[in-house]
Amino acid sequence: MHRIQQLAAGLLEKVEGGRTLTEALADAQRQAPDLTPAERGALQDIGYGVLRHLAEWRCVLRRLLPKPLPEPLLERVLIVALHQLEYTRAAQYAVVNEAVTLAGRLARGRFKGLVNAVLRNYLRQRDELRAVVAADDEARYNHPRWWIKALRRHYPQDWQAILEMDNQHPPMTLRVNRRHGEPTAYLQRLREAGIEAEALGDEAIQLARPVGVRELPGFAEGDVSVQDQGAQQAAHRLDLRNGLRVLDACAAPGGKTCHMLELADLDVTALDVDETRLGRVADNLARLKLSARLVAADAGNTAAWWDGVPFDRILADVPCSASGVVRRHPDIKWLRRPGDFAELARQQSALVDALWPLLASGGKMLYATCSIFPEENREQLAAFLARHADAVCLDDQQLLPSEQHDGFYYALLAKR
């Protein structure tokens, strides 16, 4: 177990250093390629869990320790162990013993007693410490204080529900490929396979419990894909029909690209600045037996890739804070800083301004983010409309994280 604890502490160190959890997990697997599937699963569960509950463990340690720890790794080991004691089925004695063993490798073992005392005091004082956590908003909601303050300002009725939803495990939602069959028929196939699920509308089906994609009937044959129900709304909002020329300006990993092609016969250009990530679009298209023109380029530098022929539809799924998908990526809330939004807003406005001239007269562009902050959404929309007299907003909607979907913003713009 100490190996998993050590690797999990390393995950936390990398995230604290600015790496994403996805990158940190990939590093850990390269560092320990001989991990069993069960060990890899345990490491991933602990990594995600620790970041969901990070503020509460920092609060607990402030209460249990009279002064800051002299060694940063000690705090990370303790946080991992505290999480295991509270949120996993690991035996308490094993968690404590392994953490003590791990601490014994530091400073000639002089911290072993400290780690043992902290963890055993936590077990003895658990109820009292739960009350301490509940009295501190950052610890109670497990989000940075500035994030909580912003949500309270923007969503005075919903901020608590948003924060609580962010800390839940995300649902696993499927998108049925209508070229292969109807959602009702696929729902029956799931039931026959012993997989409990319910229809959410359109092509979306939500599973009662996540399963491996290999367990999904017809996954390899392209009958179904994994995609959040909120993300599935993008293709429907674009008012697609056969024969349209469509640009997906930030396409990777390709879920929205493929969904559009499942709904209509389109001439699609799928663009992404990251050639490696564009490979995932190609893989998804191949599995679904769909085709699109793939271009690795900066969408904002249109002179480098545009052929001069206007598009009838543009999906501008712009870079954003990803504040609407925190339950899938709990590292986001710790990686973001209040100052990030000015730079994100600059990138967003520059991208949509560059793409707007590529849209045909009478065409439609969908501005999309997976953010819940107005600076990236309705404030961007208002600024865009002020800059472009030939643009009209047909519809916009802010989706907040819920049991059915993640948080997204959509604004459908038409060119006069």
N, C-alpha and C positions, 0 to 999 in steps of 0.2 A: 504493500500500500504506500510505503514511503516514496516509491518512485512516482506514483500518480500524484501524491501531494507535492513533490518537488517540481514536477512538470506543470501542475496547476498553478503553483506559486510563480513559475516562470511565465505562464500566460498572463497573470496579473501584472507582472513587471513590464512585459512588453506593451500591454494596453496603457499602463501608466506612462510609458515612454512615447506613446503616440501611435502605436501600431493598432490595426483593427484586430478583433478577436479571430476573424477568419484567417488573417495572415499569421497570427500567433499560433493558432492550431496547426497550420501547415508547417510552421517552423518546428513545432513540437514533434510532429510525425516524422520529419526529416531527422531530428535529433534522436528519436527512439523508433526506428523503423520496425523493430521486432515486437512492438506492442500487439497484443491479441485484439481481436475485434471487441471483446468485452472491455478491455482496458481502454481502448480508444473511445468507446461509448461513455465509459465512466469519466474519462478526462474531459470530454466535451460537455457532459452534463454538469460537472463541477465548474468548468469555466463559465458556462452560461449562467449557472445558478449564482456563483459568487458575484458576477457583475450585476445580476438582478438585485442582489441584496447587499451590495458593497457598503452603502452608507450606514446601514444598521450595524454592520460588523465594526466599522470604524468607530461608531458611537459606543458600542459595547467595550471596545478596547480602551477608549478614553476613560471609561468608568472603572475598568479593572486595573489599569496601569497608572501609577501615580505620576509617572513622567514618560516622555517619549522614548521609544525603543532606540538603542544605539545602533542597531543593524537593520536596514530596510527589509532584508529578506525575512527577518523574524516576524515582522508585521504580516507579511504575505503568507507565511506558513501558518500563523495563528488564524488569519482570516479564512484560509482554506479549511483548516481543522474545525473552526467554529461552524462553518457552513455544513461540513460533513456531519457534525454532531446534531445540528438542528434539522437539516433537510434531506439527509440520505439515510439509508438503512444500515449503514456500516456500524459495526459494534463500537460502542463508546470507548471501551478499553483499548481496542485496536487503533482507533483514531488518535487517542491521546498518546499511546506508546510510540506510534510511528512518527508523530509530530515531535516528540521528545528525541527520538533517534535522529531525525533530520536536523533538529537544533544542535544536537551533539557534534555535528560536523563543523559548526561555526565556533571560532574563538576557543578552540581546544575544549569544547563542551561546557563552557561556563554559563550557557543560557539554558541548559536542560532543565534545571530546577524552575526557572522562570516560566518556561512554556508549560511545564507540568502544572504549576500553581495556577496560571491563568485559565487553562482549560478546565481544571477541576473546580475552580471558583465559579466559572461560568455555569457548570452543571449544578452547583449548589445554589447559585443566586439567579437561576434562570427567570423565575417569575418577576423578581424585582427588576432585572435588566430589561425584560419585556416592557415593563411600565416606563422605564427610562427611554426606550426607543419610541414608544407611543407618544411621548411628550415632546419629541423633537421632529419637526416636519420633515427635514432632510432625511433623517433616519427612518421615520415612519413610512414615507412615500418612496424612499430609495431613488431620489433624483437630486441633482444639484439645486441649491437654494435659489439660484437665479432662474432656473428653469421653472420651478414651482411658482415663483413670483410672476413670471411672464404668463403662465397658464391661468393663474388667478385673475390677471388683468384682462386677458383676451376672452376667457371662458368662465365668467363668474358663477355660472350654474353647473358647469360640466368639468371643472378642473380636477376635482377629486376622482371622478369616474375615469377620466383620461389617465391619470397617474396610476390608479389601481389596475386598469386594463393593460398598461404598459408592462406591469410586472407579472402578468399571466403568461402561461405557455401559449404560443400562437396555435390557432386551428390549422389543420391540414385540409386544404380545399382543392378540389379538382376542377378542371375545365374539360367538358366533354367535347370531342371533335365532331361537330355536326355533319361533317362530310362522311363520317363513319357510322353515325347512328344518333338516336335521340337520347337525351338525359334520362328519361323514364326507363328506357330499355337498359341503359348502363347501370342505373340504380338497382335494377333487378339482378344484374350480373354480380354486383358487389354483394348483395344479400346472399346469393347462391354461393359466393366465395367465403361467406361468414364474416363479411366486413360491414359493420353497422354504419349507416350514413343517411343524410337527408338532403333533399334538393333545396337550393336557395333561390332559384330563379334563373332564367336564361340557361347558360350552360354550366352553372356552378353547382357542385355537390360537395358538402362538407362531411368529413369523416368524424365519427364519434371519438376515434383514437387514431393517431398517426400510424402508418404502416410503411414498410419499405416499398419503393416503387416497383420492385420485382413481384410483389404480392398483388399488384393492381392488375385485374384482367385486361389484357390487350394493350398494356402500356408500351411494350416494345414495338407493337404494330401501329402505334400512333392513335389509338382510340381515345386516349385521355392524356392530359398533362396536369402538372401541379402548378396552380396559380391562385393567388389570393382573390377573393370575390371582388374586392375593391379595385384591384388591378384589372380585372376582367371588364370593368365598365368602360375602359378607354376605347376599345374597339367599337362598342355599341354607340358611344357618343359621337363618333366621327361620321355618322350618316353615310356608310359605305354602300356601294353598289358595283356591279360588274363593270369592268372596263376602266375604272378610275386609275390615274397615276398618283401613287402615294409615296410619301417620304416618311420613314421612321428615323428621326434625326439622332436619337441616342438609343440605339436598338438593343444592345446587349443587356441581358442574356437571351433575348428574343421571344419572350412570352407574348408580348403585345404584337410583335411582328407576325408570329404564327397565328394568333387569334384572328387578326384581320384577314389573313389569307384563308382561314377556315370559313369565314363568313361570306366571302365574295371572291370572284376571280379578278385579281388586281395586278397592276404593274407596280411592284413594290421595290423601292430602293431602301435597304437597311444599312444605316451608317453608324459607325462607332469609332471613336478616336483610338481605342485600344484593340490592336489586331488580335491579341490573345483572346480577349473577351468576345471578339467577333467570331472566333472559332466556335464558341458555345451557341451562337445564333445558327451557324452552319449545321452544327450537330442536331439542334432542335428541328430545323427545317428538314434535315435528312430523315429523322425518325418519323416525322409527320408526313413525309413524301410531298413537301411543298417547295416552292422555289421563289427566290428573291435575288435581286442584284445586291451583293455585299460590297461595301466600300469602307476601307479603313482610312479615316480622315477626320480632321477637326471640322465639325458641322458648321462652326462659325466662319471658317475660312472658305467661303463658297466658291471663290475663284479657282481653288485647287481641285474641285471635284464636280461642280455642277455643269451639266451639258447645255444649259440655256433653255431647256424645255420646262415650262411651268408645271407645278404639281397641282392636282385637284384637291388633295388632302395632305396635311402635314401633321404628324404627331411630334410635338416638342416636349418630350419627357425630360425636362431640364435638370441639371445638377442641383441638388438641394441638401438641406440638413438631414434628411431622412428621419425627421422627428416623428413621423407617423408610423414607422415600422420598428420602434424601439423594442417591442416584445420579441421580435425576430433577431434583433441586433442590439442587445443590451449595452454593448460597449459604446454605442452612439452617445448616450446621455453623459458619459464621462469623457468622451473625446471632444465634444463640441464646447465652444467658448462663446460668450455673448458677442465678441467682436467678429465672429465668423460670418454673421448675417450680412454685413455690409459688402464683403467680398462675394458672397453667394449672390446677392442681389445684383451686383455688377455683372457677374457671369451670366445670370439669367436674362437680364435685359439686353446684354450684348448679343446673346444667342438668338432670342426671338426677333430682335431687330434685323439680324443678318438673314434669318429665314423668311421673314415676311415678304420681301421682294420676289421670292421664289414661288409664291402662291399665286395661282391664276385668279383673275377677276371672277368673283362668284364662288371661289373656293373656300375651304374651311380649314382652320388650324386649331388643334386642341393643345392648349397649354396645360401641362400636367406636372405635378410634383407628388412626392410621398411625404409631404410636410404638413404640419398643422399650424405653423406660425404665419400670421397674416403678412409679415414682411416679405415672405416668399410667394404669397398667393394673392389675396385681394388687393394688397397695396401694389404689387407688381402689375396686376391687371389694370388698375386705375392709371398708373403711370404709362403703361403701354397705350391705352386708349387716348391719353392726352398727347402722346407723340405721333399717333397715326390716325389722321382724320378719315382714312378710308377703311378703318376697322370698326366693326360693331360686335358687341358681345351678345351672343344668342342665348347663352346659359352659363351659369357657373355654380359649383357646389363644393362645399367643404365636407368631406367625410371624416368623422372622428373615429378613432379605434373603437371597435365593438366586438361582440362575440362572433359576428359574421365576417368582419373584414378589418383590415388595417386602415390607417389614416391616409387619405389622398385628397388632393385638390384638383379640380378640373374646370377649365374655362374654355368654352367653344367660341372661337372668333371667326367671323365671316368677312371676306374682303368685298367691299362695294364695287 
